[in-house]
Amino acid sequence: MLLKDAQIGRTYVVQEIRLPFQLERRLEALGMTRQTPVSVLNRKGKGILIIKLRGTRFALGYNITQNIEVKEGQPDA
């Protein structure tokens, strides 16, 4: 599923990021890599999310959330 479809209060695990190279590298520098857990704190309109990533809150727009594939649950150990 895509991050834009995520529900508030649930935790998801990043599976794949399909964004332009520089934007993908920027998200990786902020800590969003494959198998990273992401909690959805709030939704603001169409696909705009407030997430918690490695203890920090981020707001992501629709153009970003529609290109991040996630699965529900905890990361594999």
Buried (B, 14 or more C-beta within 10 A) or exposed (E): EEBBEBEEEEBBBBEEBEBEEEEBEEBEEEEBEEEBBBBBBEBEEEBBBBBBBEEEEBEBBBEBBBBBBBEEEEEEE
